[in-house]
Amino acid sequence: AQSVTQLDSHVSVSEGTPVLLRCNYSSSYSPSLFWYVQHPNKGLQLLLKYTSAATLVKGINGFEAEFKKSETSFHLTKPSAHMSDAAEYFCVVSERSSASKIIFGSGTRLSIRP
Amino acid sequence: DSGVTQTPKHLITATGQRVTLRCSPRSGDLSVYWYQQSLDQGLQFLIQYYNGEERAKGNILERFSAQQFPDLHSELNLSSLELGDSALYFCASSLAVGGQNTEAFFGQGTRLTVV
C-alpha cells in the first residue's frame, strides 16, 4: 500500500530565505513522486516529478526536490522565497504498478513574510 | 492551461437536489480522477476511471456516482445533496495508470454550493 505524509501543515518563512517543505512516502513498488502547488481559488499545478531518473529533480519557479530512498523522503526546497510562492503545496505518490492510484498528502500551507 | 476542462465552474443548488459535473480530459489521456476539496477535510480522492472502467474507489459516498464515456469524458453525479457536500470538485487526467506517465493534470474545478 502506498501513503504519503507531509510533516508540516503550515510553514512560514521570510521573503528571500530558503524554503523546505517535508514529505515522506511509503510504497510497495517503485514510486513516482510529485509536488503540486495550489494558489488560492485555483486548480492544482504540477511543480515537478520524480520517475526513477535523476534523484535531484528541478521544477518550475526555482523549486527542486531530492528523492532519498534510504529515508523514504521527497522534500521540496527553494533557495530564496518569493511572495508569489505563498500557496498550498501537495506531495503526491503514485506506484508504478498496473493498479496504481494517485495519493495526495494532506498539504502544507506556505506563508511568506515580507 | 492544463488541458483538462471542467464544467460548470460554479454551481449553486438546494439541498435534496441532484447535479452533474462534467470533465473533459487532456487529449490522449485515458485515466480520469475525481477529487473533493473542502475546508475541513482537505483534498479527498473520490474515484478513478481508466479507459471507461472504474479502477479505484476512495471516499465516495453512495449518493455519488461517476462514469467515463467512450469518448473518455467523465461525469460525476451528486444526488440528495446536503449542506456538507459544498466543496470544490476537481477532475484530473493522466495518460496511464502505472508506468512512467502517471502525473495528473488538473482542471480548474467546479465550486458547488448547496443552500
Contacts between the chains, C-beta under 8 A, distances in Angstrom:
chain1	res1	chain2	res2	distance
A	32	B	100	7.3
A	32	B	102	5.3
A	32	B	103	7.3
A	34	B	103	5.7
A	34	B	104	7.9
A	36	B	106	7.6
A	42	B	108	7.1
A	43	B	2	6.9
A	43	B	90	6.6
A	43	B	106	4.6
A	43	B	107	6.0
A	43	B	108	4.4
A	43	B	109	5.5
A	44	B	90	6.9
A	44	B	92	7.6
A	44	B	106	4.2
A	45	B	2	7.5
A	45	B	106	7.4
A	46	B	103	5.8
A	46	B	104	7.8
A	46	B	105	6.9
A	49	B	103	5.1
A	51	B	100	5.1
A	52	B	100	7.9
A	90	B	43	6.7
A	92	B	104	7.8
A	94	B	102	4.2
A	94	B	103	7.8
A	95	B	98	7.3
A	96	B	98	5.5
A	96	B	99	5.8
A	96	B	100	7.1
A	96	B	102	7.2
A	97	B	98	5.2
A	98	B	97	6.8
A	98	B	98	4.7
A	99	B	55	7.2
A	99	B	56	7.4
A	99	B	97	7.2
A	99	B	98	7.0
A	100	B	97	5.8
A	100	B	98	4.7
A	100	B	102	6.2
A	101	B	33	7.8
A	101	B	45	7.1
A	101	B	48	5.5
A	101	B	55	7.1
A	101	B	56	4.1
A	101	B	58	7.9
A	101	B	97	7.6
A	102	B	33	6.3
A	102	B	45	7.4
A	102	B	48	7.8
A	102	B	92	7.6
A	102	B	94	7.5
A	102	B	102	6.6
A	102	B	104	5.5
A	103	B	45	7.1
A	104	B	35	7.7
A	104	B	43	5.0
A	104	B	45	6.9
A	106	B	42	5.4
A	106	B	43	8.0
A	107	B	42	6.0
A	107	B	43	6.7
